[in-house]
């Protein structure tokens, strides 16, 4: 085999991470009614084994839901999640260190961006 086709360890690691992330999708949904049911059945995607689902505090009579997939946790890269619903969005940035903590089962709490005059407390684990 020619050395022209060989990858360095760094190139292999980068290519592997990009391949894992190629099919990854973050799905965030919200319920827009006045029901403060806490995002029960049907409020978000069905979690798959290894996924982490957040508890999102309600505000102004509505809730949002957030989920990190097992593939995102395995990749360990910092991500930005968009919480949607009720005609507006919020964002939540999670660092590589926070994803590592979430993956290890450690509680991580962060406040979403302030949109339309309010925020949501997002808790993983």
LINMO-V579910 format. One record per residue. N is the residue number from 1. RES is the residue in three letters. D_LAST is the distance of its C-alpha to the last C-alpha in whole Angstrom. Layout:
BEGIN
{{N:RES:D_LAST} {N:RES:D_LAST}}
END
This chain:
BEGIN
{{1:UNK:48} {2:UNK:49} {3:UNK:47} {4:UNK:46} {5:UNK:44} {6:UNK:41} {7:UNK:38} {8:UNK:37} {9:UNK:34} {10:UNK:32} {11:UNK:34} {12:UNK:32} {13:UNK:29} {14:UNK:29} {15:UNK:30} {16:UNK:28} {17:UNK:25} {18:UNK:27} {19:UNK:28} {20:UNK:24} {21:UNK:23} {22:UNK:26} {23:UNK:25} {24:UNK:21} {25:UNK:21} {26:UNK:18} {27:UNK:18} {28:UNK:17} {29:UNK:19} {30:UNK:19} {31:UNK:21} {32:UNK:24} {33:UNK:26} {34:UNK:26} {35:UNK:24} {36:UNK:21} {37:UNK:19} {38:UNK:16} {39:UNK:16} {40:UNK:17} {41:UNK:19} {42:UNK:20} {43:UNK:18} {44:UNK:17} {45:UNK:17} {46:UNK:17} {47:UNK:14} {48:UNK:16} {49:UNK:15} {50:UNK:12} {51:UNK:11} {52:UNK:8} {53:UNK:8} {54:UNK:7} {55:UNK:8} {56:UNK:11} {57:UNK:14} {58:UNK:17} {59:UNK:20} {60:UNK:24} {61:UNK:24} {62:UNK:21} {63:UNK:18} {64:UNK:16} {65:UNK:14} {66:UNK:12} {67:UNK:11} {68:UNK:12} {69:UNK:14} {70:UNK:14} {71:UNK:17} {72:UNK:16} {73:UNK:13} {74:UNK:16} {75:UNK:19} {76:UNK:17} {77:UNK:19} {78:UNK:18} {79:UNK:17} {80:UNK:18} {81:UNK:16} {82:UNK:19} {83:UNK:18} {84:UNK:21} {85:UNK:23} {86:UNK:25} {87:UNK:28} {88:UNK:26} {89:UNK:23} {90:UNK:20} {91:UNK:19} {92:UNK:16} {93:UNK:16} {94:UNK:14} {95:UNK:16} {96:UNK:16} {97:UNK:15} {98:UNK:12} {99:UNK:11} {100:UNK:12} {101:UNK:9} {102:UNK:7} {103:UNK:9} {104:UNK:9} {105:UNK:6} {106:UNK:6} {107:UNK:5} {108:UNK:7} {109:UNK:9} {110:UNK:12} {111:UNK:15} {112:UNK:17} {113:UNK:20} {114:UNK:23} {115:UNK:25} {116:UNK:27} {117:UNK:27} {118:UNK:23} {119:UNK:20} {120:UNK:16} {121:UNK:13} {122:UNK:10} {123:UNK:7} {124:UNK:4} {125:UNK:0}}
END
